[in-house]
Amino acid sequence: MEASNLALKQLCRYLAGYQCELSEINNSLMIGTIQNGLLELDYYVDLDDEFYEEILELLAFYDFAPFLSALRLSAPDEGINGTRSWNLEPLTRGEGTYQNLRLLDIQRTRLEHHHPTTLGHFAEDGIVPRLLDKMPNLEQLSLPWAPSLAFFDRPPHPLKHLTLQTGYHTQDFILNLAQSTCFSQLKTLDFTDYSKTYIQDYEQHKTPTSHYFHLFNSNALPHLESLTLRYSLLNEKETAELKKTPLGSQLDLLKIIPCSY
């Protein structure tokens, strides 16, 4: 029996032991067709479900984690205290390494959502760096929350596509990226700046324009082809200046989307 089939049977055996209706799990946990001996998993989940953390923890076991090629997590537009909070720490508990995982997509906040998406309890607490430590070959990453400085404290990583919303704090992501050396293989970057316009003096929470100039004049992203910047403070004059920088001249596509009020 192929190892991936064995891993799938192992997961199903664990799930069968839960004191819940398997039909409810089957409606939210979708395992894609096996390709090249690997599995794709889409998990649509109620974040308050009592089995949510246990199921994520199962994925981190050494007998399942190596066989995942893609993991997508999404949830209904519901939450507590106005937010939809993802606890991803269970994905780091097991001894397994997601050595074949190429895509990790954590649902982001959409315009029609009533509950902004967060990681943890309003603090990322280094969970994203710890996840990346266990995903050495990840190529595509989508996050609803800016990672901490530890995200950049690593040897060269093969990440190629990054989509990122900053959530309630930018964590100086753009400046940290400009000063990094680990993500030189990035080809596309889609970055959403702080956009909570209902907060008093919200512009003070946004990425300073100087940080964007640091990035555009750095050597951090030699292979970047497409850059989308959403809701920044950049004006038309500054945008024109950025296009003349080394990174601006290198890009095939630069899209700057102004903040919506």
C-alpha positions as CSV (number, residue, x, y, z in Angstrom):
1,M,0.0,0.0,0.0
2,E,1.3,3.5,-0.9
3,A,2.5,5.5,2.1
4,S,0.0,8.3,1.2
5,N,-2.9,5.8,1.2
6,L,-1.7,4.5,4.6
7,A,-1.6,8.0,6.0
8,L,-5.1,8.7,4.8
9,K,-6.4,5.5,6.4
10,Q,-4.5,6.5,9.6
11,L,-6.3,9.9,9.6
12,C,-9.7,8.3,9.1
13,R,-9.1,5.8,11.9
14,Y,-8.3,8.7,14.3
15,L,-11.4,10.6,13.2
16,A,-13.6,7.5,13.7
17,G,-12.6,7.5,17.3
18,Y,-14.2,10.9,18.0
19,Q,-17.4,11.1,19.9
20,C,-19.2,13.0,17.1
21,E,-21.0,12.5,13.9
22,L,-18.6,11.6,11.2
23,S,-21.0,13.1,8.6
24,E,-20.3,16.5,10.2
25,I,-16.6,16.1,9.8
26,N,-17.0,14.8,6.2
27,N,-18.9,18.0,5.4
28,S,-16.0,20.2,6.5
29,L,-12.9,18.1,5.9
30,M,-12.2,17.5,2.2
31,I,-9.3,15.4,1.1
32,G,-8.3,15.9,-2.5
33,T,-7.3,13.2,-4.9
34,I,-3.9,11.7,-4.3
35,Q,-1.3,13.0,-6.8
36,N,2.3,11.9,-6.9
37,G,1.7,10.1,-3.6
38,L,0.7,13.3,-1.8
39,L,-2.6,14.7,-0.4
40,E,-4.4,18.0,-0.6
41,L,-6.6,19.0,2.4
42,D,-9.3,21.6,2.5
43,Y,-10.7,22.2,6.0
44,Y,-13.9,24.3,6.4
45,V,-14.4,24.5,10.1
46,D,-16.3,26.1,13.0
47,L,-13.4,27.5,15.0
48,D,-15.3,26.9,18.2
49,D,-15.8,23.2,17.4
50,E,-14.4,21.0,20.2
51,F,-12.6,18.8,17.7
52,Y,-10.9,21.6,15.7
53,E,-7.6,21.7,17.6
54,E,-7.4,17.9,17.8
55,I,-7.8,17.5,14.0
56,L,-5.1,20.1,13.4
57,E,-2.9,18.3,15.9
58,L,-3.4,15.1,13.9
59,L,-2.0,16.7,10.8
60,A,1.3,17.4,12.6
61,F,1.9,13.7,13.4
62,Y,4.9,12.2,11.7
63,D,2.7,9.6,9.9
64,F,0.6,12.2,8.2
65,A,2.5,15.6,7.9
66,P,5.0,14.4,5.3
67,F,2.2,13.4,2.9
68,L,0.5,16.8,2.7
69,S,1.1,18.9,-0.4
70,A,-1.5,21.6,0.2
71,L,-3.5,22.8,3.2
72,R,-6.3,25.3,3.0
73,L,-8.2,26.4,6.1
74,S,-11.4,28.4,6.0
75,A,-14.3,29.2,8.3
76,P,-17.7,30.9,8.4
77,D,-18.0,34.6,9.0
78,E,-18.5,34.1,12.7
79,G,-16.5,35.0,15.8
80,I,-16.1,36.2,19.4
81,N,-15.7,39.9,20.4
82,G,-16.0,40.8,16.7
83,T,-13.1,38.7,15.5
84,R,-12.6,35.2,13.9
85,S,-9.5,33.9,15.6
86,W,-7.3,31.1,14.2
87,N,-5.3,29.0,16.7
88,L,-2.7,27.4,14.5
89,E,-0.4,26.2,17.4
90,P,-1.7,22.6,17.1
91,L,-0.1,22.4,13.7
92,T,3.3,22.7,15.4
93,R,2.9,20.2,18.2
94,G,3.7,16.9,16.4
95,E,7.1,15.5,15.5
96,G,6.3,15.4,11.8
97,T,7.7,17.8,9.2
98,Y,5.6,19.1,6.4
99,Q,8.5,18.4,4.0
100,N,6.3,18.1,0.9
101,L,3.9,20.9,1.7
102,R,3.9,23.5,-1.2
103,L,0.8,25.5,-0.3
104,L,-0.6,26.9,3.0
105,D,-3.6,29.1,2.7
106,I,-5.2,30.5,5.9
107,Q,-8.4,32.3,5.1
108,R,-8.1,36.1,5.0
109,T,-10.6,38.8,5.8
110,R,-12.8,39.8,2.9
111,L,-14.6,43.0,2.3
112,E,-18.0,41.4,3.0
113,H,-16.9,39.8,6.2
114,H,-18.2,41.1,9.5
115,H,-15.5,39.5,11.7
116,P,-11.9,40.3,10.9
117,T,-9.6,37.3,11.0
118,T,-6.8,37.1,13.5
119,L,-4.1,34.7,14.6
120,G,-4.2,33.8,18.2
121,H,-5.6,36.3,20.7
122,F,-4.7,39.5,18.9
123,A,-1.0,38.5,19.0
124,E,0.8,36.3,16.5
125,D,3.3,35.1,19.2
126,G,5.7,33.7,16.7
127,I,3.4,31.0,15.4
128,V,4.0,31.8,11.7
129,P,7.8,31.5,12.1
130,R,7.4,28.1,13.9
131,L,5.1,26.9,11.2
132,L,7.6,27.9,8.5
133,D,10.3,26.0,10.4
134,K,8.3,22.8,9.8
135,M,7.6,23.7,6.1
136,P,11.1,23.8,4.5
137,N,9.8,23.6,0.9
138,L,6.7,25.8,1.1
139,E,6.3,27.8,-2.1
140,Q,2.9,29.6,-1.6
141,L,1.7,31.2,1.6
142,S,-1.4,33.2,2.3
143,L,-1.9,34.8,5.8
144,P,-4.5,37.1,7.4
145,W,-1.9,38.5,9.9
146,A,1.6,40.0,9.7
147,P,4.3,37.7,11.1
148,S,6.8,38.7,13.7
149,L,10.5,39.5,13.2
150,A,11.4,35.8,13.8
151,F,9.7,35.0,10.4
152,F,12.9,36.4,8.8
153,D,15.4,34.7,11.1
154,R,16.2,31.6,8.9
155,P,18.4,30.4,6.1
156,P,17.3,30.9,2.5
157,H,13.8,29.6,2.0
158,P,12.2,28.6,-1.4
159,L,9.0,30.6,-0.8
160,K,7.8,32.0,-4.2
161,H,4.3,33.5,-3.6
162,L,3.2,35.4,-0.6
163,T,-0.2,37.0,0.1
164,L,-0.4,38.9,3.4
165,Q,-2.9,41.0,5.3
166,T,-1.4,42.9,8.3
167,G,-4.4,42.7,10.5
168,Y,-4.2,44.9,13.6
169,H,-0.4,45.5,13.4
170,T,2.0,45.7,10.5
171,Q,4.9,44.3,12.6
172,D,7.1,46.5,10.4
173,F,6.8,43.7,7.8
174,I,7.9,45.8,4.8
175,L,11.0,47.1,6.6
176,N,11.9,43.7,7.9
177,L,11.5,42.2,4.4
178,A,13.8,45.0,3.0
179,Q,16.5,44.0,5.5
180,S,16.1,40.2,5.0
181,T,18.1,37.8,2.9
182,C,16.0,34.6,3.3
183,F,13.2,35.1,0.7
184,S,15.2,36.0,-2.4
185,Q,13.1,33.5,-4.4
186,L,9.9,35.4,-4.1
187,K,8.2,36.0,-7.4
188,T,4.9,37.6,-6.3
189,L,4.0,39.6,-3.3
190,D,0.5,40.8,-2.4
191,F,0.6,43.0,0.7
192,T,-2.4,44.7,2.4
193,D,-1.4,47.5,4.8
194,Y,-3.3,48.4,8.0
195,S,-6.8,49.3,6.9
196,K,-8.9,49.8,10.1
197,T,-10.1,53.2,9.1
198,Y,-12.6,53.3,11.9
199,I,-9.8,53.5,14.5
200,Q,-8.8,57.0,15.6
201,D,-5.5,58.2,14.0
202,Y,-5.5,55.0,12.0
203,E,-2.9,56.4,9.6
204,Q,-0.3,56.2,12.4
205,H,-0.7,52.4,12.3
206,K,0.1,52.2,8.6
207,T,3.5,51.3,7.1
208,P,5.6,54.5,6.8
209,T,6.3,55.5,3.2
210,S,10.0,55.4,4.1
211,H,9.7,51.6,4.6
212,Y,8.5,51.1,1.1
213,F,11.5,53.1,-0.2
214,H,13.8,50.9,1.9
215,L,12.3,47.8,0.2
216,F,12.4,49.2,-3.3
217,N,16.1,50.2,-2.9
218,S,17.2,47.0,-1.3
219,N,18.5,43.7,-2.8
220,A,16.1,41.5,-0.8
221,L,13.9,40.4,-3.7
222,P,16.0,39.9,-6.9
223,H,13.5,37.6,-8.5
224,L,10.3,39.5,-7.7
225,E,8.1,39.9,-10.8
226,S,4.7,41.1,-9.4
227,L,4.0,43.4,-6.5
228,T,0.6,44.5,-5.3
229,L,0.4,47.1,-2.5
230,R,-3.1,47.6,-1.0
231,Y,-4.2,50.6,1.2
232,S,-0.8,52.2,1.6
233,L,-0.1,55.9,2.3
234,L,1.8,56.2,-1.0
235,N,0.6,59.1,-3.2
236,E,1.1,59.5,-7.0
237,K,4.4,61.3,-6.7
238,E,5.9,58.7,-4.4
239,T,4.6,55.9,-6.7
240,A,6.3,57.5,-9.7
241,E,9.5,57.7,-7.7
242,L,9.3,54.0,-6.6
243,K,9.0,53.0,-10.3
244,K,12.5,54.5,-10.9
245,T,14.2,52.5,-8.2
246,P,16.0,49.2,-8.8
247,L,13.0,47.1,-7.7
248,G,10.6,49.3,-9.5
249,S,12.5,48.9,-12.7
250,Q,12.7,45.1,-12.3
251,L,9.0,44.5,-11.8
252,D,6.8,43.3,-14.6
253,L,3.7,44.4,-12.6
254,L,3.4,47.0,-9.9
255,K,-0.2,47.6,-8.7
256,I,-0.9,50.1,-5.9
257,I,-4.4,50.1,-4.7
258,P,-5.4,53.1,-2.6
259,C,-7.2,52.9,0.7
260,S,-11.0,52.8,0.6
261,Y,-12.8,55.1,3.1
